[in-house]
Amino acid sequence: MNKDDNPKHWKLGIFYYNKDNPSEFVDKRKGIGTTLNFASKHGRHMFAIMLIPAVIMIMLCIIIVFLSSK
């Protein structure tokens, strides 16, 4: 892993975005752990894979609430 503290590579201070860095994962700016490089193709795919189940769960909850209110 690598550590990049350059502020221009951190969007909103938490999202790492550096097209010149081929790594999919980088060390977090603060604290322990890693984060995705959202500029890499693999990083965007990993984000979508994590986001899709969350969206599906929210949609299912809305559908259940809507159907149970009838």
PDB file of N, H, CA, C and O in Angstrom:
ATOM      1  N   MET A   1       0.840  -1.185   0.000  1.00  0.00           N
ATOM      2  CA  MET A   1       0.000   0.000   0.000  1.00  0.00           C
ATOM      3  C   MET A   1       0.883   1.246   0.000  1.00  0.00           C
ATOM      4  O   MET A   1       2.048   1.210   0.394  1.00  0.00           O
ATOM      5  N   ASN A   2       0.304   2.317  -0.443  1.00  0.00           N
ATOM      6  H   ASN A   2      -0.643   2.346  -0.763  1.00  0.00           H
ATOM      7  CA  ASN A   2       1.053   3.562  -0.418  1.00  0.00           C
ATOM      8  C   ASN A   2       0.232   4.633   0.288  1.00  0.00           C
ATOM      9  O   ASN A   2      -0.991   4.531   0.394  1.00  0.00           O
ATOM     10  N   LYS A   3       0.909   5.639   0.757  1.00  0.00           N
ATOM     11  H   LYS A   3       1.902   5.722   0.671  1.00  0.00           H
ATOM     12  CA  LYS A   3       0.254   6.729   1.476  1.00  0.00           C
ATOM     13  C   LYS A   3       0.442   7.992   0.656  1.00  0.00           C
ATOM     14  O   LYS A   3       1.571   8.378   0.354  1.00  0.00           O
ATOM     15  N   ASP A   4      -0.665   8.638   0.292  1.00  0.00           N
ATOM     16  H   ASP A   4      -1.582   8.323   0.537  1.00  0.00           H
ATOM     17  CA  ASP A   4      -0.619   9.856  -0.506  1.00  0.00           C
ATOM     18  C   ASP A   4      -1.391  10.936   0.240  1.00  0.00           C
ATOM     19  O   ASP A   4      -2.616  10.866   0.347  1.00  0.00           O
ATOM     20  N   ASP A   5      -0.683  11.930   0.753  1.00  0.00           N
ATOM     21  H   ASP A   5       0.312  11.987   0.666  1.00  0.00           H
ATOM     22  CA  ASP A   5      -1.322  13.005   1.505  1.00  0.00           C
ATOM     23  C   ASP A   5      -1.566  14.251   0.663  1.00  0.00           C
ATOM     24  O   ASP A   5      -1.943  15.294   1.198  1.00  0.00           O
ATOM     25  N   ASN A   6      -1.355  14.154  -0.640  1.00  0.00           N
ATOM     26  H   ASN A   6      -1.049  13.307  -1.074  1.00  0.00           H
ATOM     27  CA  ASN A   6      -1.564  15.306  -1.507  1.00  0.00           C
ATOM     28  C   ASN A   6      -3.055  15.655  -1.525  1.00  0.00           C
ATOM     29  O   ASN A   6      -3.863  14.827  -1.947  1.00  0.00           O
ATOM     30  N   PRO A   7      -3.443  16.852  -1.081  1.00  0.00           N
ATOM     31  CA  PRO A   7      -4.862  17.209  -0.987  1.00  0.00           C
ATOM     32  C   PRO A   7      -5.599  17.190  -2.326  1.00  0.00           C
ATOM     33  O   PRO A   7      -6.813  16.987  -2.356  1.00  0.00           O
ATOM     34  N   LYS A   8      -4.884  17.397  -3.432  1.00  0.00           N
ATOM     35  H   LYS A   8      -3.898  17.562  -3.408  1.00  0.00           H
ATOM     36  CA  LYS A   8      -5.578  17.405  -4.724  1.00  0.00           C
ATOM     37  C   LYS A   8      -6.016  16.002  -5.150  1.00  0.00           C
ATOM     38  O   LYS A   8      -6.826  15.868  -6.066  1.00  0.00           O
ATOM     39  N   HIS A   9      -5.499  14.960  -4.508  1.00  0.00           N
ATOM     40  H   HIS A   9      -4.840  15.068  -3.763  1.00  0.00           H
ATOM     41  CA  HIS A   9      -5.908  13.591  -4.817  1.00  0.00           C
ATOM     42  C   HIS A   9      -7.047  13.104  -3.922  1.00  0.00           C
ATOM     43  O   HIS A   9      -7.518  11.979  -4.084  1.00  0.00           O
ATOM     44  N   TRP A  10      -7.489  13.929  -2.991  1.00  0.00           N
ATOM     45  H   TRP A  10      -7.106  14.843  -2.859  1.00  0.00           H
ATOM     46  CA  TRP A  10      -8.550  13.540  -2.056  1.00  0.00           C
ATOM     47  C   TRP A  10      -9.758  14.436  -2.275  1.00  0.00           C
ATOM     48  O   TRP A  10      -9.716  15.625  -1.955  1.00  0.00           O
ATOM     49  N   LYS A  11     -10.826  13.880  -2.814  1.00  0.00           N
ATOM     50  H   LYS A  11     -10.860  12.915  -3.073  1.00  0.00           H
ATOM     51  CA  LYS A  11     -12.061  14.630  -3.055  1.00  0.00           C
ATOM     52  C   LYS A  11     -12.878  14.638  -1.768  1.00  0.00           C
ATOM     53  O   LYS A  11     -13.097  13.591  -1.160  1.00  0.00           O
ATOM     54  N   LEU A  12     -13.319  15.800  -1.361  1.00  0.00           N
ATOM     55  H   LEU A  12     -13.141  16.651  -1.855  1.00  0.00           H
ATOM     56  CA  LEU A  12     -14.049  16.005  -0.106  1.00  0.00           C
ATOM     57  C   LEU A  12     -13.263  15.509   1.106  1.00  0.00           C
ATOM     58  O   LEU A  12     -13.827  15.318   2.184  1.00  0.00           O
ATOM     59  N   GLY A  13     -11.973  15.304   0.925  1.00  0.00           N
ATOM     60  H   GLY A  13     -11.515  15.460   0.049  1.00  0.00           H
ATOM     61  CA  GLY A  13     -11.118  14.870   2.015  1.00  0.00           C
ATOM     62  C   GLY A  13     -11.182  13.387   2.339  1.00  0.00           C
ATOM     63  O   GLY A  13     -10.417  12.914   3.179  1.00  0.00           O
ATOM     64  N   ILE A  14     -12.091  12.626   1.683  1.00  0.00           N
ATOM     65  H   ILE A  14     -12.713  13.010   1.000  1.00  0.00           H
ATOM     66  CA  ILE A  14     -12.239  11.204   2.022  1.00  0.00           C
ATOM     67  C   ILE A  14     -12.173  10.269   0.823  1.00  0.00           C
ATOM     68  O   ILE A  14     -11.908   9.079   0.993  1.00  0.00           O
ATOM     69  N   PHE A  15     -12.407  10.773  -0.385  1.00  0.00           N
ATOM     70  H   PHE A  15     -12.622  11.739  -0.523  1.00  0.00           H
ATOM     71  CA  PHE A  15     -12.397   9.927  -1.580  1.00  0.00           C
ATOM     72  C   PHE A  15     -11.086  10.125  -2.335  1.00  0.00           C
ATOM     73  O   PHE A  15     -10.788  11.226  -2.798  1.00  0.00           O
ATOM     74  N   TYR A  16     -10.309   9.054  -2.456  1.00  0.00           N
ATOM     75  H   TYR A  16     -10.551   8.160  -2.080  1.00  0.00           H
ATOM     76  CA  TYR A  16      -9.018   9.125  -3.142  1.00  0.00           C
ATOM     77  C   TYR A  16      -9.244   8.981  -4.641  1.00  0.00           C
ATOM     78  O   TYR A  16      -9.880   8.026  -5.086  1.00  0.00           O
ATOM     79  N   TYR A  17      -8.725   9.927  -5.421  1.00  0.00           N
ATOM     80  H   TYR A  17      -8.208  10.703  -5.060  1.00  0.00           H
ATOM     81  CA  TYR A  17      -8.900   9.934  -6.871  1.00  0.00           C
ATOM     82  C   TYR A  17      -7.600  10.391  -7.516  1.00  0.00           C
ATOM     83  O   TYR A  17      -7.306  11.586  -7.559  1.00  0.00           O
ATOM     84  N   ASN A  18      -6.818   9.428  -8.020  1.00  0.00           N
ATOM     85  H   ASN A  18      -7.057   8.457  -7.986  1.00  0.00           H
ATOM     86  CA  ASN A  18      -5.536   9.743  -8.645  1.00  0.00           C
ATOM     87  C   ASN A  18      -5.356   8.841  -9.862  1.00  0.00           C
ATOM     88  O   ASN A  18      -5.086   7.648  -9.722  1.00  0.00           O
ATOM     89  N   LYS A  19      -5.506   9.410 -11.047  1.00  0.00           N
ATOM     90  H   LYS A  19      -5.725  10.379 -11.161  1.00  0.00           H
ATOM     91  CA  LYS A  19      -5.377   8.641 -12.292  1.00  0.00           C
ATOM     92  C   LYS A  19      -3.964   8.114 -12.513  1.00  0.00           C
ATOM     93  O   LYS A  19      -3.777   7.108 -13.197  1.00  0.00           O
ATOM     94  N   ASP A  20      -2.975   8.782 -11.944  1.00  0.00           N
ATOM     95  H   ASP A  20      -3.126   9.600 -11.389  1.00  0.00           H
ATOM     96  CA  ASP A  20      -1.582   8.371 -12.140  1.00  0.00           C
ATOM     97  C   ASP A  20      -1.167   7.221 -11.224  1.00  0.00           C
ATOM     98  O   ASP A  20      -0.091   6.651 -11.403  1.00  0.00           O
ATOM     99  N   ASN A  21      -1.994   6.877 -10.260  1.00  0.00           N
ATOM    100  H   ASN A  21      -2.869   7.340 -10.115  1.00  0.00           H
ATOM    101  CA  ASN A  21      -1.690   5.792  -9.327  1.00  0.00           C
ATOM    102  C   ASN A  21      -2.444   4.538  -9.782  1.00  0.00           C
ATOM    103  O   ASN A  21      -3.675   4.542  -9.777  1.00  0.00           O
ATOM    104  N   PRO A  22      -1.747   3.471 -10.172  1.00  0.00           N
ATOM    105  CA  PRO A  22      -2.426   2.270 -10.671  1.00  0.00           C
ATOM    106  C   PRO A  22      -3.033   1.399  -9.567  1.00  0.00           C
ATOM    107  O   PRO A  22      -3.760   0.451  -9.866  1.00  0.00           O
ATOM    108  N   SER A  23      -2.751   1.701  -8.309  1.00  0.00           N
ATOM    109  H   SER A  23      -2.160   2.471  -8.066  1.00  0.00           H
ATOM    110  CA  SER A  23      -3.265   0.886  -7.204  1.00  0.00           C
ATOM    111  C   SER A  23      -4.778   1.023  -7.076  1.00  0.00           C
ATOM    112  O   SER A  23      -5.331   2.113  -7.224  1.00  0.00           O
ATOM    113  N   GLU A  24      -5.442  -0.106  -6.796  1.00  0.00           N
ATOM    114  H   GLU A  24      -4.993  -0.992  -6.675  1.00  0.00           H
ATOM    115  CA  GLU A  24      -6.879  -0.055  -6.542  1.00  0.00           C
ATOM    116  C   GLU A  24      -7.161   0.398  -5.113  1.00  0.00           C
ATOM    117  O   GLU A  24      -8.155   1.076  -4.854  1.00  0.00           O
ATOM    118  N   PHE A  25      -6.279   0.020  -4.190  1.00  0.00           N
ATOM    119  H   PHE A  25      -5.472  -0.531  -4.401  1.00  0.00           H
ATOM    120  CA  PHE A  25      -6.430   0.369  -2.782  1.00  0.00           C
ATOM    121  C   PHE A  25      -5.229   1.186  -2.326  1.00  0.00           C
ATOM    122  O   PHE A  25      -4.097   0.918  -2.729  1.00  0.00           O
ATOM    123  N   VAL A  26      -5.481   2.180  -1.487  1.00  0.00           N
ATOM    124  H   VAL A  26      -6.400   2.398  -1.159  1.00  0.00           H
ATOM    125  CA  VAL A  26      -4.418   2.994  -0.897  1.00  0.00           C
ATOM    126  C   VAL A  26      -4.701   3.138   0.599  1.00  0.00           C
ATOM    127  O   VAL A  26      -5.836   2.979   1.047  1.00  0.00           O
ATOM    128  N   ASP A  27      -3.656   3.437   1.355  1.00  0.00           N
ATOM    129  H   ASP A  27      -2.734   3.566   0.991  1.00  0.00           H
ATOM    130  CA  ASP A  27      -3.836   3.674   2.787  1.00  0.00           C
ATOM    131  C   ASP A  27      -4.704   4.907   2.995  1.00  0.00           C
ATOM    132  O   ASP A  27      -4.621   5.879   2.243  1.00  0.00           O
ATOM    133  N   LYS A  28      -5.538   4.849   4.029  1.00  0.00           N
ATOM    134  H   LYS A  28      -5.605   4.060   4.639  1.00  0.00           H
ATOM    135  CA  LYS A  28      -6.361   6.001   4.357  1.00  0.00           C
ATOM    136  C   LYS A  28      -5.477   7.172   4.744  1.00  0.00           C
ATOM    137  O   LYS A  28      -4.347   7.002   5.203  1.00  0.00           O
ATOM    138  N   ARG A  29      -6.015   8.347   4.550  1.00  0.00           N
ATOM    139  H   ARG A  29      -6.933   8.484   4.178  1.00  0.00           H
ATOM    140  CA  ARG A  29      -5.265   9.552   4.866  1.00  0.00           C
ATOM    141  C   ARG A  29      -5.053   9.683   6.375  1.00  0.00           C
ATOM    142  O   ARG A  29      -3.979  10.081   6.827  1.00  0.00           O
ATOM    143  N   LYS A  30      -6.074   9.349   7.136  1.00  0.00           N
ATOM    144  H   LYS A  30      -6.946   9.025   6.768  1.00  0.00           H
ATOM    145  CA  LYS A  30      -5.997   9.394   8.598  1.00  0.00           C
ATOM    146  C   LYS A  30      -6.501   8.072   9.142  1.00  0.00           C
ATOM    147  O   LYS A  30      -7.439   7.485   8.602  1.00  0.00           O
ATOM    148  N   GLY A  31      -5.890   7.617  10.187  1.00  0.00           N
ATOM    149  H   GLY A  31      -5.128   8.093  10.625  1.00  0.00           H
ATOM    150  CA  GLY A  31      -6.343   6.392  10.826  1.00  0.00           C
ATOM    151  C   GLY A  31      -5.782   5.146  10.174  1.00  0.00           C
ATOM    152  O   GLY A  31      -4.823   5.190   9.403  1.00  0.00           O
ATOM    153  N   ILE A  32      -6.417   4.028  10.512  1.00  0.00           N
ATOM    154  H   ILE A  32      -7.196   3.992  11.139  1.00  0.00           H
ATOM    155  CA  ILE A  32      -5.967   2.719  10.053  1.00  0.00           C
ATOM    156  C   ILE A  32      -6.909   2.216   8.977  1.00  0.00           C
ATOM    157  O   ILE A  32      -8.118   2.437   9.051  1.00  0.00           O
ATOM    158  N   GLY A  33      -6.365   1.542   7.980  1.00  0.00           N
ATOM    159  H   GLY A  33      -5.383   1.362   7.920  1.00  0.00           H
ATOM    160  CA  GLY A  33      -7.194   0.926   6.953  1.00  0.00           C
ATOM    161  C   GLY A  33      -6.839   1.397   5.562  1.00  0.00           C
ATOM    162  O   GLY A  33      -5.873   2.131   5.354  1.00  0.00           O
ATOM    163  N   THR A  34      -7.647   0.955   4.616  1.00  0.00           N
ATOM    164  H   THR A  34      -8.432   0.359   4.785  1.00  0.00           H
ATOM    165  CA  THR A  34      -7.434   1.316   3.218  1.00  0.00           C
ATOM    166  C   THR A  34      -8.716   1.878   2.629  1.00  0.00           C
ATOM    167  O   THR A  34      -9.796   1.748   3.205  1.00  0.00           O
ATOM    168  N   THR A  35      -8.575   2.499   1.483  1.00  0.00           N
ATOM    169  H   THR A  35      -7.698   2.605   1.015  1.00  0.00           H
ATOM    170  CA  THR A  35      -9.714   3.018   0.744  1.00  0.00           C
ATOM    171  C   THR A  35      -9.487   2.750  -0.738  1.00  0.00           C
ATOM    172  O   THR A  35      -8.376   2.425  -1.156  1.00  0.00           O
ATOM    173  N   LEU A  36     -10.529   2.886  -1.515  1.00  0.00           N
ATOM    174  H   LEU A  36     -11.432   3.150  -1.176  1.00  0.00           H
ATOM    175  CA  LEU A  36     -10.440   2.654  -2.955  1.00  0.00           C
ATOM    176  C   LEU A  36      -9.845   3.859  -3.667  1.00  0.00           C
ATOM    177  O   LEU A  36     -10.016   4.998  -3.233  1.00  0.00           O
ATOM    178  N   ASN A  37      -9.146   3.597  -4.759  1.00  0.00           N
ATOM    179  H   ASN A  37      -9.007   2.672  -5.112  1.00  0.00           H
ATOM    180  CA  ASN A  37      -8.741   4.656  -5.676  1.00  0.00           C
ATOM    181  C   ASN A  37      -9.855   4.744  -6.716  1.00  0.00           C
ATOM    182  O   ASN A  37      -9.923   3.913  -7.622  1.00  0.00           O
ATOM    183  N   PHE A  38     -10.723   5.741  -6.593  1.00  0.00           N
ATOM    184  H   PHE A  38     -10.667   6.416  -5.857  1.00  0.00           H
ATOM    185  CA  PHE A  38     -11.888   5.854  -7.460  1.00  0.00           C
ATOM    186  C   PHE A  38     -11.526   6.219  -8.892  1.00  0.00           C
ATOM    187  O   PHE A  38     -12.392   6.177  -9.766  1.00  0.00           O
ATOM    188  N   ALA A  39     -10.279   6.575  -9.157  1.00  0.00           N
ATOM    189  H   ALA A  39      -9.576   6.609  -8.446  1.00  0.00           H
ATOM    190  CA  ALA A  39      -9.849   6.864 -10.526  1.00  0.00           C
ATOM    191  C   ALA A  39      -9.523   5.590 -11.292  1.00  0.00           C
ATOM    192  O   ALA A  39      -9.504   5.598 -12.522  1.00  0.00           O
ATOM    193  N   SER A  40      -9.267   4.501 -10.586  1.00  0.00           N
ATOM    194  H   SER A  40      -9.282   4.495  -9.586  1.00  0.00           H
ATOM    195  CA  SER A  40      -8.939   3.250 -11.276  1.00  0.00           C
ATOM    196  C   SER A  40     -10.226   2.532 -11.680  1.00  0.00           C
ATOM    197  O   SER A  40     -11.245   2.620 -10.996  1.00  0.00           O
ATOM    198  N   LYS A  41     -10.158   1.832 -12.787  1.00  0.00           N
ATOM    199  H   LYS A  41      -9.330   1.761 -13.343  1.00  0.00           H
ATOM    200  CA  LYS A  41     -11.330   1.105 -13.293  1.00  0.00           C
ATOM    201  C   LYS A  41     -11.791   0.062 -12.277  1.00  0.00           C
ATOM    202  O   LYS A  41     -12.986  -0.076 -12.018  1.00  0.00           O
ATOM    203  N   HIS A  42     -10.849  -0.658 -11.714  1.00  0.00           N
ATOM    204  H   HIS A  42      -9.878  -0.545 -11.924  1.00  0.00           H
ATOM    205  CA  HIS A  42     -11.180  -1.682 -10.721  1.00  0.00           C
ATOM    206  C   HIS A  42     -11.786  -1.048  -9.468  1.00  0.00           C
ATOM    207  O   HIS A  42     -12.692  -1.623  -8.865  1.00  0.00           O
ATOM    208  N   GLY A  43     -11.304   0.111  -9.075  1.00  0.00           N
ATOM    209  H   GLY A  43     -10.567   0.578  -9.564  1.00  0.00           H
ATOM    210  CA  GLY A  43     -11.850   0.812  -7.912  1.00  0.00           C
ATOM    211  C   GLY A  43     -13.298   1.202  -8.114  1.00  0.00           C
ATOM    212  O   GLY A  43     -14.111   1.077  -7.199  1.00  0.00           O
ATOM    213  N   ARG A  44     -13.629   1.678  -9.314  1.00  0.00           N
ATOM    214  H   ARG A  44     -12.968   1.779 -10.058  1.00  0.00           H
ATOM    215  CA  ARG A  44     -15.023   2.034  -9.617  1.00  0.00           C
ATOM    216  C   ARG A  44     -15.907   0.798  -9.625  1.00  0.00           C
ATOM    217  O   ARG A  44     -17.044   0.847  -9.154  1.00  0.00           O
ATOM    218  N   HIS A  45     -15.395  -0.317 -10.159  1.00  0.00           N
ATOM    219  H   HIS A  45     -14.472  -0.356 -10.542  1.00  0.00           H
ATOM    220  CA  HIS A  45     -16.177  -1.558 -10.160  1.00  0.00           C
ATOM    221  C   HIS A  45     -16.424  -2.044  -8.736  1.00  0.00           C
ATOM    222  O   HIS A  45     -17.528  -2.481  -8.413  1.00  0.00           O
ATOM    223  N   MET A  46     -15.415  -1.972  -7.894  1.00  0.00           N
ATOM    224  H   MET A  46     -14.518  -1.616  -8.156  1.00  0.00           H
ATOM    225  CA  MET A  46     -15.578  -2.390  -6.498  1.00  0.00           C
ATOM    226  C   MET A  46     -16.615  -1.522  -5.790  1.00  0.00           C
ATOM    227  O   MET A  46     -17.414  -2.031  -5.003  1.00  0.00           O
ATOM    228  N   PHE A  47     -16.610  -0.228  -6.059  1.00  0.00           N
ATOM    229  H   PHE A  47     -15.961   0.185  -6.698  1.00  0.00           H
ATOM    230  CA  PHE A  47     -17.588   0.672  -5.454  1.00  0.00           C
ATOM    231  C   PHE A  47     -18.997   0.304  -5.905  1.00  0.00           C
ATOM    232  O   PHE A  47     -19.922   0.282  -5.094  1.00  0.00           O
ATOM    233  N   ALA A  48     -19.165   0.016  -7.195  1.00  0.00           N
ATOM    234  H   ALA A  48     -18.413   0.034  -7.854  1.00  0.00           H
ATOM    235  CA  ALA A  48     -20.481  -0.377  -7.707  1.00  0.00           C
ATOM    236  C   ALA A  48     -20.942  -1.683  -7.074  1.00  0.00           C
ATOM    237  O   ALA A  48     -22.115  -1.830  -6.729  1.00  0.00           O
ATOM    238  N   ILE A  49     -20.026  -2.627  -6.924  1.00  0.00           N
ATOM    239  H   ILE A  49     -19.073  -2.507  -7.204  1.00  0.00           H
ATOM    240  CA  ILE A  49     -20.372  -3.912  -6.307  1.00  0.00           C
ATOM    241  C   ILE A  49     -20.838  -3.706  -4.864  1.00  0.00           C
ATOM    242  O   ILE A  49     -21.727  -4.418  -4.396  1.00  0.00           O
ATOM    243  N   MET A  50     -20.255  -2.754  -4.165  1.00  0.00           N
ATOM    244  H   MET A  50     -19.533  -2.176  -4.545  1.00  0.00           H
ATOM    245  CA  MET A  50     -20.674  -2.480  -2.789  1.00  0.00           C
ATOM    246  C   MET A  50     -21.961  -1.657  -2.740  1.00  0.00           C
ATOM    247  O   MET A  50     -22.761  -1.809  -1.817  1.00  0.00           O
ATOM    248  N   LEU A  51     -22.163  -0.788  -3.729  1.00  0.00           N
ATOM    249  H   LEU A  51     -21.513  -0.665  -4.480  1.00  0.00           H
ATOM    250  CA  LEU A  51     -23.308   0.116  -3.725  1.00  0.00           C
ATOM    251  C   LEU A  51     -24.600  -0.568  -4.161  1.00  0.00           C
ATOM    252  O   LEU A  51     -25.662  -0.268  -3.617  1.00  0.00           O
ATOM    253  N   ILE A  52     -24.534  -1.472  -5.120  1.00  0.00           N
ATOM    254  H   ILE A  52     -23.671  -1.716  -5.562  1.00  0.00           H
ATOM    255  CA  ILE A  52     -25.732  -2.110  -5.671  1.00  0.00           C
ATOM    256  C   ILE A  52     -26.545  -2.838  -4.599  1.00  0.00           C
ATOM    257  O   ILE A  52     -27.758  -2.633  -4.552  1.00  0.00           O
ATOM    258  N   PRO A  53     -25.962  -3.674  -3.738  1.00  0.00           N
ATOM    259  CA  PRO A  53     -26.784  -4.324  -2.704  1.00  0.00           C
ATOM    260  C   PRO A  53     -27.459  -3.325  -1.757  1.00  0.00           C
ATOM    261  O   PRO A  53     -28.589  -3.551  -1.326  1.00  0.00           O
ATOM    262  N   ALA A  54     -26.780  -2.230  -1.434  1.00  0.00           N
ATOM    263  H   ALA A  54     -25.862  -2.046  -1.784  1.00  0.00           H
ATOM    264  CA  ALA A  54     -27.377  -1.222  -0.557  1.00  0.00           C
ATOM    265  C   ALA A  54     -28.589  -0.578  -1.221  1.00  0.00           C
ATOM    266  O   ALA A  54     -29.614  -0.370  -0.571  1.00  0.00           O
ATOM    267  N   VAL A  55     -28.481  -0.264  -2.503  1.00  0.00           N
ATOM    268  H   VAL A  55     -27.649  -0.434  -3.031  1.00  0.00           H
ATOM    269  CA  VAL A  55     -29.601   0.330  -3.238  1.00  0.00           C
ATOM    270  C   VAL A  55     -30.763  -0.655  -3.324  1.00  0.00           C
ATOM    271  O   VAL A  55     -31.920  -0.266  -3.162  1.00  0.00           O
ATOM    272  N   ILE A  56     -30.465  -1.921  -3.575  1.00  0.00           N
ATOM    273  H   ILE A  56     -29.525  -2.238  -3.706  1.00  0.00           H
ATOM    274  CA  ILE A  56     -31.513  -2.944  -3.650  1.00  0.00           C
ATOM    275  C   ILE A  56     -32.233  -3.061  -2.307  1.00  0.00           C
ATOM    276  O   ILE A  56     -33.460  -3.152  -2.277  1.00  0.00           O
ATOM    277  N   MET A  57     -31.501  -3.061  -1.212  1.00  0.00           N
ATOM    278  H   MET A  57     -30.504  -2.988  -1.237  1.00  0.00           H
ATOM    279  CA  MET A  57     -32.124  -3.158   0.114  1.00  0.00           C
ATOM    280  C   MET A  57     -33.026  -1.959   0.395  1.00  0.00           C
ATOM    281  O   MET A  57     -34.116  -2.125   0.942  1.00  0.00           O
ATOM    282  N   ILE A  58     -32.595  -0.772   0.033  1.00  0.00           N
ATOM    283  H   ILE A  58     -31.709  -0.637  -0.411  1.00  0.00           H
ATOM    284  CA  ILE A  58     -33.420   0.425   0.233  1.00  0.00           C
ATOM    285  C   ILE A  58     -34.685   0.329  -0.602  1.00  0.00           C
ATOM    286  O   ILE A  58     -35.773   0.643  -0.120  1.00  0.00           O
ATOM    287  N   MET A  59     -34.551  -0.102  -1.850  1.00  0.00           N
ATOM    288  H   MET A  59     -33.667  -0.357  -2.241  1.00  0.00           H
ATOM    289  CA  MET A  59     -35.727  -0.239  -2.715  1.00  0.00           C
ATOM    290  C   MET A  59     -36.692  -1.282  -2.160  1.00  0.00           C
ATOM    291  O   MET A  59     -37.904  -1.068  -2.183  1.00  0.00           O
ATOM    292  N   LEU A  60     -36.181  -2.402  -1.664  1.00  0.00           N
ATOM    293  H   LEU A  60     -35.197  -2.576  -1.646  1.00  0.00           H
ATOM    294  CA  LEU A  60     -37.041  -3.426  -1.077  1.00  0.00           C
ATOM    295  C   LEU A  60     -37.779  -2.895   0.150  1.00  0.00           C
ATOM    296  O   LEU A  60     -38.960  -3.193   0.331  1.00  0.00           O
ATOM    297  N   CYS A  61     -37.118  -2.132   0.976  1.00  0.00           N
ATOM    298  H   CYS A  61     -36.159  -1.890   0.828  1.00  0.00           H
ATOM    299  CA  CYS A  61     -37.772  -1.541   2.146  1.00  0.00           C
ATOM    300  C   CYS A  61     -38.894  -0.599   1.731  1.00  0.00           C
ATOM    301  O   CYS A  61     -39.970  -0.613   2.329  1.00  0.00           O
ATOM    302  N   ILE A  62     -38.655   0.208   0.723  1.00  0.00           N
ATOM    303  H   ILE A  62     -37.782   0.219   0.237  1.00  0.00           H
ATOM    304  CA  ILE A  62     -39.686   1.128   0.232  1.00  0.00           C
ATOM    305  C   ILE A  62     -40.869   0.352  -0.322  1.00  0.00           C
ATOM    306  O   ILE A  62     -42.019   0.706  -0.062  1.00  0.00           O
ATOM    307  N   ILE A  63     -40.603  -0.694  -1.076  1.00  0.00           N
ATOM    308  H   ILE A  63     -39.669  -0.982  -1.287  1.00  0.00           H
ATOM    309  CA  ILE A  63     -41.681  -1.515  -1.642  1.00  0.00           C
ATOM    310  C   ILE A  63     -42.484  -2.180  -0.528  1.00  0.00           C
ATOM    311  O   ILE A  63     -43.714  -2.199  -0.584  1.00  0.00           O
ATOM    312  N   ILE A  64     -41.815  -2.721   0.473  1.00  0.00           N
ATOM    313  H   ILE A  64     -40.816  -2.705   0.519  1.00  0.00           H
ATOM    314  CA  ILE A  64     -42.510  -3.380   1.582  1.00  0.00           C
ATOM    315  C   ILE A  64     -43.385  -2.387   2.337  1.00  0.00           C
ATOM    316  O   ILE A  64     -44.528  -2.702   2.665  1.00  0.00           O
ATOM    317  N   VAL A  65     -42.872  -1.204   2.614  1.00  0.00           N
ATOM    318  H   VAL A  65     -41.943  -0.947   2.347  1.00  0.00           H
ATOM    319  CA  VAL A  65     -43.661  -0.181   3.308  1.00  0.00           C
ATOM    320  C   VAL A  65     -44.852   0.228   2.453  1.00  0.00           C
ATOM    321  O   VAL A  65     -45.960   0.381   2.968  1.00  0.00           O
ATOM    322  N   PHE A  66     -44.640   0.405   1.169  1.00  0.00           N
ATOM    323  H   PHE A  66     -43.740   0.281   0.751  1.00  0.00           H
ATOM    324  CA  PHE A  66     -45.724   0.804   0.270  1.00  0.00           C
ATOM    325  C   PHE A  66     -46.802  -0.270   0.208  1.00  0.00           C
ATOM    326  O   PHE A  66     -47.989   0.048   0.278  1.00  0.00           O
ATOM    327  N   LEU A  67     -46.410  -1.541   0.077  1.00  0.00           N
ATOM    328  H   LEU A  67     -45.445  -1.799   0.021  1.00  0.00           H
ATOM    329  CA  LEU A  67     -47.382  -2.631  -0.026  1.00  0.00           C
ATOM    330  C   LEU A  67     -48.100  -2.895   1.295  1.00  0.00           C
ATOM    331  O   LEU A  67     -49.267  -3.287   1.286  1.00  0.00           O
ATOM    332  N   SER A  68     -47.443  -2.693   2.414  1.00  0.00           N
ATOM    333  H   SER A  68     -46.495  -2.374   2.422  1.00  0.00           H
ATOM    334  CA  SER A  68     -48.081  -2.947   3.705  1.00  0.00           C
ATOM    335  C   SER A  68     -49.028  -1.827   4.117  1.00  0.00           C
ATOM    336  O   SER A  68     -49.844  -2.018   5.020  1.00  0.00           O
ATOM    337  N   SER A  69     -48.941  -0.671   3.482  1.00  0.00           N
ATOM    338  H   SER A  69     -48.279  -0.516   2.749  1.00  0.00           H
ATOM    339  CA  SER A  69     -49.829   0.443   3.825  1.00  0.00           C
ATOM    340  C   SER A  69     -51.168   0.359   3.105  1.00  0.00           C
ATOM    341  O   SER A  69     -52.063   1.154   3.392  1.00  0.00           O
ATOM    342  N   LYS A  70     -51.327  -0.568   2.192  1.00  0.00           N
ATOM    343  H   LYS A  70     -50.600  -1.213   1.959  1.00  0.00           H
ATOM    344  CA  LYS A  70     -52.594  -0.706   1.453  1.00  0.00           C
ATOM    345  C   LYS A  70     -53.603  -1.485   2.230  1.00  0.00           C
ATOM    346  O   LYS A  70     -54.719  -1.694   1.757  1.00  0.00           O
TER     347      LYS A  70
END
